[in-house]
Amino acid sequence: MTKPTSYDDITRATVPDPDSSFRPSAAQLAQAREGFRALDADEEALAARVHAALADCGVAIDRVTVDVARAIVTLGGAVGTATDLAKLGAAVQDLDGAEIVDRVVISPAG
């Protein structure tokens, strides 16, 4: 037997079927580049509660982002007026089990 000389030779000699390994999809590669982190079940439930509270507050939230990490909810983006900002804050301030970090700014749509 000859001594393997390259990485590919070593792989062919030691891995039963090197071409059957998992290959990430293009979407998964993009998420990895963006820093995507999958939410666990508790985080998903908290995110759903936050989205529901925001949907019911009467403010256009198309420019508002919600990030959940454990029990910390970070709101980002922008709203059009100070009144909208106050309504948004009031909608999420009393969510059980959540610490709210509000980084929403006032910026007229444009």
Order of alpha helices (4+ residues) and beta strands (2+ residues): alpha-alpha-alpha-beta-beta-alpha-beta-beta
